[in-house]
Amino acid sequence: MQGGQSLGFSRNTSYFLNDLITAVSTINASGFSWQSSRQTLSSTASRFGNISSKASPSELNRFHSAARNLSEVGQNNIRILRGWAKSKGWEKLPNPNGGPELWGTFQNGRFKWNLKIKPEPSLRSDLNSGSKMPRFDAKLRDGGKDYINPFTGLTGDENIGTHLPLEFTYRK
């Protein structure tokens, strides 16, 4: 597939590009195969810039509107987290109203979250300071010491994997 060619998708281009950029596995459709890596995702993301800004504000739900206002670092962290969640085989819970993005698995008909992405700070006064910033929570499974920071690989209790800032450049 060469740049500029139309793929014939009818849905909003910015959402298609966002899905394409965050893809982690091989896509086999319409006779082409495309594999990505973290480097491919980053270079593709930088070519397209702020993808959410290409959609009109009326097309964006609450989550996408908040994500659109994040820095490039915050937006790239969301892309990386989505790719990480897909690599774990987790599903994104449908969320048409645009609250936090939840990734996880269905077990016995119930959804168990493993990743929560919250691009907007909470405005409630009764919450701790970690809730008053764009953030994410990540855990490998239910239980006390199964939280993870996917950017550093550190695992432990909820101090390791909750209220992690989206607007931060993580280093391993």
C-alpha positions as CSV (number, residue, x, y, z in Angstrom):
1,M,0.0,0.0,0.0
2,Q,1.5,3.3,-1.0
3,G,1.0,6.7,0.7
4,G,-2.0,8.6,-0.6
5,Q,-3.9,5.6,-1.8
6,S,-7.5,5.4,-0.6
7,L,-8.4,2.2,1.4
8,G,-12.1,2.8,0.7
9,F,-13.1,3.1,4.4
10,S,-16.3,5.1,4.9
11,R,-15.9,5.9,8.6
12,N,-14.2,9.1,9.8
13,T,-10.6,9.2,8.5
14,S,-9.2,10.4,11.8
15,Y,-10.7,7.5,13.7
16,F,-9.4,5.1,11.1
17,L,-5.9,6.5,11.2
18,N,-5.9,6.4,15.0
19,D,-7.0,2.7,14.9
20,L,-4.3,2.0,12.3
21,I,-1.6,3.7,14.3
22,T,-2.4,1.8,17.4
23,A,-2.6,-1.6,15.7
24,V,0.0,-4.0,17.0
25,S,-0.7,-7.3,15.2
26,T,-0.6,-8.2,11.6
27,I,-3.7,-7.1,9.7
28,N,-4.7,-9.2,6.7
29,A,-7.5,-7.6,4.8
30,S,-8.2,-6.8,1.1
31,G,-5.0,-8.5,0.0
32,F,-2.4,-6.5,2.0
33,S,-0.5,-7.3,5.1
34,W,0.8,-4.7,7.5
35,Q,3.0,-5.2,10.6
36,S,3.9,-2.6,13.1
37,S,6.3,-2.1,15.9
38,R,6.7,0.6,18.5
39,Q,9.1,2.4,16.2
40,T,6.7,2.1,13.3
41,L,3.9,3.4,15.5
42,S,5.9,6.4,16.7
43,S,7.1,7.3,13.2
44,T,3.6,7.0,11.7
45,A,2.2,9.0,14.6
46,S,4.7,11.8,14.0
47,R,3.9,11.9,10.3
48,F,0.2,12.4,11.0
49,G,0.8,14.7,14.0
50,N,-2.2,15.3,16.3
51,I,-4.7,13.0,14.8
52,S,-7.6,14.1,17.0
53,S,-7.2,17.7,15.8
54,K,-8.2,16.5,12.2
55,A,-11.7,15.7,13.4
56,S,-14.2,18.5,14.0
57,P,-15.0,19.1,17.7
58,S,-18.6,18.0,17.2
59,E,-17.4,14.5,16.1
60,L,-15.4,13.9,19.3
61,N,-16.8,12.3,22.4
62,R,-15.7,13.4,25.9
63,F,-12.7,11.0,26.0
64,H,-11.4,12.1,22.6
65,S,-12.0,15.8,23.4
66,A,-9.9,15.5,26.5
67,A,-7.2,13.5,24.8
68,R,-7.1,16.1,22.0
69,N,-6.1,18.7,24.6
70,L,-3.1,16.6,25.9
71,S,0.5,17.3,24.9
72,E,2.1,15.2,22.2
73,V,3.7,13.1,25.0
74,G,0.2,12.4,26.5
75,Q,-1.3,11.6,23.2
76,N,1.6,9.2,22.3
77,N,1.3,7.6,25.7
78,I,-2.3,6.8,25.0
79,R,-1.4,5.3,21.7
80,I,1.4,3.2,23.3
81,L,-1.0,2.0,26.1
82,R,-3.6,1.0,23.6
83,G,-1.0,-1.0,21.6
84,W,0.2,-2.6,24.9
85,A,-3.4,-3.6,25.8
86,K,-4.0,-5.1,22.3
87,S,-0.8,-7.0,22.6
88,K,-2.2,-8.6,25.8
89,G,-5.3,-9.7,24.0
90,W,-7.5,-7.3,26.0
91,E,-10.7,-5.8,24.5
92,K,-11.8,-2.2,24.7
93,L,-15.1,-1.9,26.4
94,P,-17.5,0.1,24.2
95,N,-17.9,3.6,25.6
96,P,-20.0,5.8,23.3
97,N,-20.4,8.6,26.0
98,G,-16.6,9.0,26.2
99,G,-15.8,8.3,29.9
100,P,-12.5,6.6,30.8
101,E,-11.3,4.1,28.2
102,L,-11.4,0.6,29.8
103,W,-9.5,-2.4,28.4
104,G,-9.8,-5.9,29.8
105,T,-11.5,-9.3,29.4
106,F,-15.0,-10.7,29.8
107,Q,-15.1,-13.5,32.4
108,N,-18.3,-15.3,33.1
109,G,-20.3,-12.6,31.4
110,R,-18.6,-9.8,33.4
111,F,-16.0,-7.3,32.3
112,K,-12.8,-7.2,34.3
113,W,-10.7,-4.1,33.6
114,N,-6.9,-4.3,33.3
115,L,-6.3,-0.8,31.9
116,K,-8.1,2.5,32.5
117,I,-7.1,5.6,30.6
118,K,-8.4,8.9,32.0
119,P,-7.3,11.8,29.8
120,E,-9.1,14.4,31.9
121,P,-8.5,15.4,35.6
122,S,-11.2,14.8,38.1
123,L,-12.8,18.0,39.4
124,R,-14.2,16.4,42.6
125,S,-12.7,18.0,45.7
126,D,-12.8,14.8,47.9
127,L,-10.3,12.9,45.8
128,N,-6.5,12.7,46.3
129,S,-4.2,14.8,44.2
130,G,-3.3,11.9,41.9
131,S,-6.9,12.1,40.5
132,K,-6.5,15.7,39.5
133,M,-4.4,15.1,36.4
134,P,-4.7,13.0,33.2
135,R,-3.8,9.5,34.2
136,F,-4.0,5.7,33.8
137,D,-4.2,2.6,35.9
138,A,-2.9,-0.8,34.9
139,K,-3.0,-4.2,36.4
140,L,-2.2,-7.7,35.1
141,R,-5.0,-9.4,37.0
142,D,-7.1,-9.0,40.1
143,G,-5.2,-9.2,43.3
144,G,-3.0,-7.2,45.7
145,K,0.4,-7.3,44.0
146,D,-0.6,-7.5,40.3
147,Y,-0.4,-3.9,39.3
148,I,2.1,-2.8,36.6
149,N,3.6,0.3,35.1
150,P,3.7,-0.8,31.4
151,F,6.3,1.8,30.5
152,T,8.9,0.7,33.1
153,G,7.9,-2.9,33.7
154,L,7.7,-2.4,37.4
155,T,5.0,-4.6,39.2
156,G,3.7,-4.4,42.7
157,D,0.7,-3.1,44.7
158,E,-1.6,-0.3,43.6
159,N,1.1,2.3,44.4
160,I,3.0,1.0,41.3
161,G,0.1,0.9,38.8
162,T,-2.5,3.5,39.7
163,H,-2.8,7.3,39.2
164,L,0.2,7.2,36.8
165,P,0.4,10.5,34.8
166,L,-0.3,10.5,31.1
167,E,1.7,13.7,30.6
168,F,5.1,12.1,31.5
169,T,8.0,10.8,29.5
170,Y,8.7,7.3,30.9
171,R,12.1,5.7,30.7
172,K,12.9,2.0,31.5
